[in-house]
Amino acid sequence: MPKTKDINTEYHILEAAKKVFQSKGMDGARMQEIADEAKINKAMLHYYYRSKQLLFEAVFINAFELLAPQLNAILNDDSSIEKKVRNFTSNYISFIIKHPYLPSFIIQELNRNPEFILKLKDQKAFLVSINLKEK
């Protein structure tokens, strides 16, 4: 009987990975630590995500998907620059309150590996998922 991936397990893995990656970054995170945090064994973690890089990409894209559409909507509306700044500031503060470590995580990882975002930028699925238009 073929194995199927459990969405609940995948959710717990992503939440555990998010916690570990946001506190330690890509270089400091260990797969065993993520497995322990998700309360699964390392083999199960590798079943869902074959490598730390693939898991990191899933966490990063998820984090970026939370922030990018809000920013995109504000920057691309027809309001005045003053209103855009007010909306951006208000939304950004609300976002930081809900996700305090996310912006620094995104910036830290972009600084660590700028080629990563260029690779993602070229993927149409990524652009669609964050509601950005190709330029």
ChimeraX attribute file (.defattr): number of C-alpha atoms within 10 A of each C-alpha:
attribute: neighborCount
match mode: 1-to-1
recipient: residues
	/A:1	3
	/A:2	4
	/A:3	5
	/A:4	6
	/A:5	11
	/A:6	9
	/A:7	9
	/A:8	9
	/A:9	16
	/A:10	16
	/A:11	12
	/A:12	17
	/A:13	25
	/A:14	20
	/A:15	16
	/A:16	20
	/A:17	27
	/A:18	24
	/A:19	17
	/A:20	19
	/A:21	22
	/A:22	22
	/A:23	13
	/A:24	13
	/A:25	18
	/A:26	21
	/A:27	10
	/A:28	10
	/A:29	18
	/A:30	16
	/A:31	19
	/A:32	14
	/A:33	15
	/A:34	26
	/A:35	20
	/A:36	15
	/A:37	17
	/A:38	20
	/A:39	14
	/A:40	15
	/A:41	15
	/A:42	15
	/A:43	13
	/A:44	15
	/A:45	23
	/A:46	15
	/A:47	10
	/A:48	15
	/A:49	18
	/A:50	12
	/A:51	13
	/A:52	18
	/A:53	11
	/A:54	13
	/A:55	23
	/A:56	19
	/A:57	15
	/A:58	16
	/A:59	21
	/A:60	21
	/A:61	17
	/A:62	15
	/A:63	17
	/A:64	18
	/A:65	17
	/A:66	14
	/A:67	19
	/A:68	15
	/A:69	15
	/A:70	17
	/A:71	16
	/A:72	15
	/A:73	15
	/A:74	17
	/A:75	15
	/A:76	10
	/A:77	11
	/A:78	10
	/A:79	12
	/A:80	9
	/A:81	11
	/A:82	9
	/A:83	13
	/A:84	18
	/A:85	14
	/A:86	13
	/A:87	18
	/A:88	18
	/A:89	12
	/A:90	11
	/A:91	16
	/A:92	16
	/A:93	13
	/A:94	12
	/A:95	16
	/A:96	14
	/A:97	10
	/A:98	10
	/A:99	13
	/A:100	12
	/A:101	14
	/A:102	19
	/A:103	17
	/A:104	12
	/A:105	21
	/A:106	18
	/A:107	12
	/A:108	15
	/A:109	19
	/A:110	15
	/A:111	11
	/A:112	13
	/A:113	12
	/A:114	12
	/A:115	11
	/A:116	13
	/A:117	14
	/A:118	11
	/A:119	10
	/A:120	14
	/A:121	14
	/A:122	11
	/A:123	12
	/A:124	12
	/A:125	11
	/A:126	16
	/A:127	16
	/A:128	12
	/A:129	14
	/A:130	19
	/A:131	15
	/A:132	16
	/A:133	9
	/A:134	10
	/A:135	3
